[in-house]
Amino acid sequence: TTSPNTCKSVKNCLKKKNRECLKTFKYHGLCSMVYLILACQLLVTTAIVAIFTFVQPVKSFVRNNSAVYWASYAVYFITHIVLVCCKGPRRKFPWNMILLGLFTLSLSYMTGTISSYYDTKAVFLALGITAVVCIAVTVFCFQTKVDFTKCQGLFCVLGIVVFVTGIITAIVLSFKYIFWLHMLYAAIGAIVFTLFLAYHTQLLIGNRKHSISPEEYVFAALSIYVDIIQIFLFLLQIIGASTK
């Protein structure tokens, strides 16, 4: 005969397994949605970068009209602040997708404008290396037992380091161009945002110390997208300088 305690233990185990299964399915759905949104964002950005790099009239226009760049920067800044700081618009459909669309278009325009100042070979080499890095980091995050989500304090420090280094570099380079300082800043930025990509990917995957809520699919897509764009821009600075 089976004791009541044994039956209760079996029921508890089944409930626990069901909860784990539901959680797994939920995060699988979240990953699918986020990577679908991310694919659309990257497709738009790649298309704009290609047009701004290959089509000479467009290339000339974006170079000669800096006002449009600064207007896109204003849209980027406002939409970024709203999506990061305001839970309501970030979670409410369709406003979250509208804001994300505006954010993607503005950042894509900025990325395309910056790319137009570089050699075509450097742009596509940077795109290729960025793609390889992102795929490698994503595969690593899915396979490894290393938990980057435990290191939130470290990532906060790394963000401050990049910010402060960027300000110092901008001030120094405004007076005199120092090649090694520019390359050092670009290398630090590329490494730090690669680590941020690993961190945000593991937040999305789940089954770690910290994970992102399934309601925050827009925030997850935004975070990974920004990481990828920053990696591309920092690599472009390094490759562009070395090909001159």
One Martini backbone bead per residue (centre of mass of N, CA, C, O) as a GRO file, in nm:
protein
  244
    1THR     BB    1   0.100   0.034   0.015
    2THR     BB    2   0.026   0.377  -0.003
    3SER     BB    3   0.109   0.655   0.135
    4PRO     BB    4   0.005   0.977   0.175
    5ASN     BB    5   0.293   1.105   0.166
    6THR     BB    6   0.374   0.988  -0.109
    7CYS     BB    7   0.146   1.115  -0.279
    8LYS     BB    8   0.218   1.406  -0.207
    9SER     BB    9   0.505   1.401  -0.324
   10VAL     BB   10   0.426   1.335  -0.615
   11LYS     BB   11   0.246   1.584  -0.661
   12ASN     BB   12   0.467   1.795  -0.606
   13CYS     BB   13   0.655   1.702  -0.834
   14LEU     BB   14   0.453   1.747  -1.066
   15LYS     BB   15   0.408   2.047  -1.015
   16LYS     BB   16   0.702   2.130  -1.048
   17LYS     BB   17   0.735   2.025  -1.339
   18ASN     BB   18   0.509   2.197  -1.462
   19ARG     BB   19   0.634   2.469  -1.393
   20GLU     BB   20   0.897   2.422  -1.550
   21CYS     BB   21   0.765   2.375  -1.826
   22LEU     BB   22   0.616   2.647  -1.846
   23LYS     BB   23   0.871   2.817  -1.821
   24THR     BB   24   1.014   2.704  -2.071
   25PHE     BB   25   0.793   2.777  -2.280
   26LYS     BB   26   0.793   3.079  -2.220
   27TYR     BB   27   1.099   3.125  -2.300
   28HIS     BB   28   1.077   3.020  -2.587
   29GLY     BB   29   0.872   3.234  -2.678
   30LEU     BB   30   1.047   3.479  -2.609
   31CYS     BB   31   1.288   3.415  -2.793
   32SER     BB   32   1.132   3.412  -3.060
   33MET     BB   33   1.026   3.704  -3.046
   34VAL     BB   34   1.293   3.856  -3.009
   35TYR     BB   35   1.443   3.739  -3.267
   36LEU     BB   36   1.236   3.850  -3.466
   37ILE     BB   37   1.267   4.148  -3.400
   38LEU     BB   38   1.577   4.158  -3.437
   39ALA     BB   39   1.581   4.078  -3.736
   40CYS     BB   40   1.427   4.329  -3.834
   41GLN     BB   41   1.623   4.540  -3.727
   42LEU     BB   42   1.882   4.436  -3.879
   43LEU     BB   43   1.766   4.457  -4.162
   44VAL     BB   44   1.722   4.761  -4.164
   45THR     BB   45   2.012   4.847  -4.093
   46THR     BB   46   2.161   4.703  -4.326
   47ALA     BB   47   2.011   4.849  -4.555
   48ILE     BB   48   2.094   5.139  -4.477
   49VAL     BB   49   2.399   5.098  -4.482
   50ALA     BB   50   2.413   5.008  -4.780
   51ILE     BB   51   2.291   5.265  -4.905
   52PHE     BB   52   2.494   5.473  -4.768
   53THR     BB   53   2.746   5.328  -4.911
   54PHE     BB   54   2.658   5.287  -5.229
   55VAL     BB   55   2.479   5.543  -5.263
   56GLN     BB   56   2.594   5.843  -5.356
   57PRO     BB   57   2.359   6.051  -5.311
   58VAL     BB   58   2.306   5.958  -5.019
   59LYS     BB   59   2.589   5.999  -4.909
   60SER     BB   60   2.596   6.306  -4.964
   61PHE     BB   61   2.348   6.391  -4.803
   62VAL     BB   62   2.433   6.289  -4.512
   63ARG     BB   63   2.697   6.460  -4.507
   64ASN     BB   64   2.545   6.756  -4.573
   65ASN     BB   65   2.309   6.673  -4.335
   66SER     BB   66   2.338   6.703  -4.000
   67ALA     BB   67   2.049   6.771  -3.899
   68VAL     BB   68   1.929   6.486  -3.940
   69TYR     BB   69   2.110   6.344  -3.741
   70TRP     BB   70   2.022   6.510  -3.486
   71ALA     BB   71   1.724   6.435  -3.509
   72SER     BB   72   1.769   6.128  -3.479
   73TYR     BB   73   1.901   6.153  -3.201
   74ALA     BB   74   1.653   6.265  -3.054
   75VAL     BB   75   1.470   6.022  -3.109
   76TYR     BB   76   1.653   5.811  -2.983
   77PHE     BB   77   1.668   5.930  -2.696
   78ILE     BB   78   1.365   5.940  -2.626
   79THR     BB   79   1.288   5.640  -2.688
   80HIS     BB   80   1.494   5.517  -2.497
   81ILE     BB   81   1.393   5.639  -2.232
   82VAL     BB   82   1.102   5.534  -2.248
   83LEU     BB   83   1.168   5.222  -2.277
   84VAL     BB   84   1.344   5.205  -2.010
   85CYS     BB   85   1.161   5.386  -1.787
   86CYS     BB   86   0.869   5.296  -1.915
   87LYS     BB   87   0.651   5.044  -1.861
   88GLY     BB   88   0.391   5.101  -2.014
   89PRO     BB   89   0.490   5.154  -2.314
   90ARG     BB   90   0.670   4.888  -2.320
   91ARG     BB   91   0.400   4.684  -2.277
   92LYS     BB   92   0.210   4.838  -2.477
   93PHE     BB   93   0.000   4.753  -2.721
   94PRO     BB   94   0.148   4.933  -2.992
   95TRP     BB   95   0.354   5.136  -2.858
   96ASN     BB   96   0.609   4.962  -2.836
   97MET     BB   97   0.644   4.922  -3.149
   98ILE     BB   98   0.655   5.216  -3.232
   99LEU     BB   99   0.897   5.299  -3.059
  100LEU     BB  100   1.088   5.080  -3.172
  101GLY     BB  101   1.074   5.175  -3.465
  102LEU     BB  102   1.188   5.461  -3.418
  103PHE     BB  103   1.449   5.369  -3.288
  104THR     BB  104   1.556   5.200  -3.526
  105LEU     BB  105   1.556   5.423  -3.745
  106SER     BB  106   1.741   5.626  -3.599
  107LEU     BB  107   1.986   5.435  -3.551
  108SER     BB  108   2.019   5.358  -3.849
  109TYR     BB  109   2.081   5.639  -3.953
  110MET     BB  110   2.331   5.686  -3.778
  111THR     BB  111   2.488   5.436  -3.877
  112GLY     BB  112   2.485   5.511  -4.179
  113THR     BB  113   2.630   5.783  -4.154
  114ILE     BB  114   2.891   5.677  -4.030
  115SER     BB  115   2.952   5.470  -4.264
  116SER     BB  116   2.986   5.689  -4.500
  117TYR     BB  117   3.294   5.764  -4.390
  118TYR     BB  118   3.369   5.484  -4.491
  119ASP     BB  119   3.493   5.225  -4.625
  120THR     BB  120   3.342   4.965  -4.774
  121LYS     BB  121   3.527   4.740  -4.670
  122ALA     BB  122   3.507   4.816  -4.367
  123VAL     BB  123   3.202   4.780  -4.333
  124PHE     BB  124   3.183   4.473  -4.422
  125LEU     BB  125   3.388   4.369  -4.220
  126ALA     BB  126   3.235   4.462  -3.967
  127LEU     BB  127   2.978   4.302  -4.024
  128GLY     BB  128   3.106   4.019  -4.028
  129ILE     BB  129   3.236   4.022  -3.744
  130THR     BB  130   2.977   4.081  -3.588
  131ALA     BB  131   2.827   3.824  -3.670
  132VAL     BB  132   3.030   3.623  -3.551
  133VAL     BB  133   3.029   3.725  -3.259
  134CYS     BB  134   2.721   3.693  -3.204
  135ILE     BB  135   2.699   3.391  -3.261
  136ALA     BB  136   2.915   3.298  -3.058
  137VAL     BB  137   2.783   3.419  -2.803
  138THR     BB  138   2.509   3.276  -2.823
  139VAL     BB  139   2.612   2.985  -2.817
  140PHE     BB  140   2.766   3.011  -2.550
  141CYS     BB  141   2.516   3.090  -2.371
  142PHE     BB  142   2.358   2.816  -2.426
  143GLN     BB  143   2.608   2.617  -2.322
  144THR     BB  144   2.697   2.745  -2.073
  145LYS     BB  145   2.753   2.767  -1.704
  146VAL     BB  146   2.805   3.051  -1.713
  147ASP     BB  147   2.695   3.334  -1.504
  148PHE     BB  148   2.640   3.666  -1.589
  149THR     BB  149   2.394   3.757  -1.395
  150LYS     BB  150   2.580   3.777  -1.129
  151CYS     BB  151   2.744   4.048  -1.265
  152GLN     BB  152   2.608   4.339  -1.223
  153GLY     BB  153   2.831   4.513  -1.095
  154LEU     BB  154   3.039   4.482  -1.322
  155PHE     BB  155   2.860   4.608  -1.551
  156CYS     BB  156   2.839   4.883  -1.421
  157VAL     BB  157   3.142   4.946  -1.429
  158LEU     BB  158   3.183   4.910  -1.737
  159GLY     BB  159   2.991   5.138  -1.818
  160ILE     BB  160   3.151   5.365  -1.677
  161VAL     BB  161   3.419   5.324  -1.824
  162VAL     BB  162   3.314   5.388  -2.110
  163PHE     BB  163   3.201   5.669  -2.048
  164VAL     BB  164   3.461   5.805  -1.938
  165THR     BB  165   3.647   5.733  -2.176
  166GLY     BB  166   3.478   5.884  -2.389
  167ILE     BB  167   3.508   6.169  -2.272
  168ILE     BB  168   3.817   6.185  -2.270
  169THR     BB  169   3.858   6.124  -2.572
  170ALA     BB  170   3.690   6.361  -2.685
  171ILE     BB  171   3.858   6.588  -2.558
  172VAL     BB  172   4.139   6.514  -2.670
  173LEU     BB  173   4.057   6.488  -2.984
  174SER     BB  174   3.966   6.793  -3.013
  175PHE     BB  175   4.277   6.885  -3.010
  176LYS     BB  176   4.415   6.585  -3.061
  177TYR     BB  177   4.515   6.326  -3.256
  178ILE     BB  178   4.517   5.991  -3.107
  179PHE     BB  179   4.542   5.684  -3.213
  180TRP     BB  180   4.577   5.494  -2.960
  181LEU     BB  181   4.334   5.611  -2.802
  182HIS     BB  182   4.113   5.542  -3.004
  183MET     BB  183   4.172   5.232  -3.011
  184LEU     BB  184   4.136   5.178  -2.711
  185TYR     BB  185   3.840   5.266  -2.692
  186ALA     BB  186   3.730   5.072  -2.910
  187ALA     BB  187   3.823   4.809  -2.771
  188ILE     BB  188   3.672   4.845  -2.506
  189GLY     BB  189   3.388   4.871  -2.630
  190ALA     BB  190   3.378   4.594  -2.776
  191ILE     BB  191   3.421   4.417  -2.524
  192VAL     BB  192   3.193   4.522  -2.339
  193PHE     BB  193   2.952   4.469  -2.547
  194THR     BB  194   3.002   4.165  -2.559
  195LEU     BB  195   2.936   4.118  -2.259
  196PHE     BB  196   2.651   4.241  -2.272
  197LEU     BB  197   2.541   4.035  -2.472
  198ALA     BB  198   2.571   3.794  -2.281
  199TYR     BB  199   2.393   3.904  -2.054
  200HIS     BB  200   2.126   3.954  -2.220
  201THR     BB  201   2.099   3.664  -2.324
  202GLN     BB  202   2.072   3.525  -2.039
  203LEU     BB  203   1.818   3.679  -1.954
  204LEU     BB  204   1.645   3.550  -2.185
  205ILE     BB  205   1.679   3.239  -2.141
  206GLY     BB  206   1.720   3.162  -1.855
  207ASN     BB  207   1.818   2.958  -1.593
  208ARG     BB  208   1.908   3.184  -1.394
  209LYS     BB  209   1.944   3.402  -1.149
  210HIS     BB  210   1.862   3.596  -1.384
  211SER     BB  211   1.555   3.720  -1.544
  212ILE     BB  212   1.329   3.796  -1.787
  213SER     BB  213   1.033   3.904  -1.856
  214PRO     BB  214   0.795   3.823  -2.094
  215GLU     BB  215   0.689   4.130  -2.104
  216GLU     BB  216   1.006   4.222  -2.195
  217TYR     BB  217   1.057   4.195  -2.514
  218VAL     BB  218   1.140   4.483  -2.597
  219PHE     BB  219   1.378   4.520  -2.404
  220ALA     BB  220   1.540   4.278  -2.507
  221ALA     BB  221   1.569   4.370  -2.802
  222LEU     BB  222   1.698   4.645  -2.743
  223SER     BB  223   1.954   4.550  -2.593
  224ILE     BB  224   2.075   4.364  -2.815
  225TYR     BB  225   2.076   4.572  -3.044
  226VAL     BB  226   2.267   4.778  -2.912
  227ASP     BB  227   2.506   4.590  -2.878
  228ILE     BB  228   2.549   4.529  -3.181
  229ILE     BB  229   2.588   4.822  -3.280
  230GLN     BB  230   2.830   4.888  -3.098
  231ILE     BB  231   3.018   4.673  -3.204
  232PHE     BB  232   3.020   4.774  -3.495
  233LEU     BB  233   3.125   5.069  -3.440
  234PHE     BB  234   3.392   4.989  -3.302
  235LEU     BB  235   3.502   4.812  -3.533
  236LEU     BB  236   3.494   5.036  -3.749
  237GLN     BB  237   3.711   5.212  -3.620
  238ILE     BB  238   3.940   5.005  -3.636
  239ILE     BB  239   3.923   4.924  -3.941
  240GLY     BB  240   3.917   5.211  -4.064
  241ALA     BB  241   4.199   5.298  -3.955
  242SER     BB  242   4.365   5.048  -4.086
  243THR     BB  243   4.269   5.121  -4.403
  244LYS     BB  244   4.406   5.416  -4.447
   0.00000   0.00000   0.00000
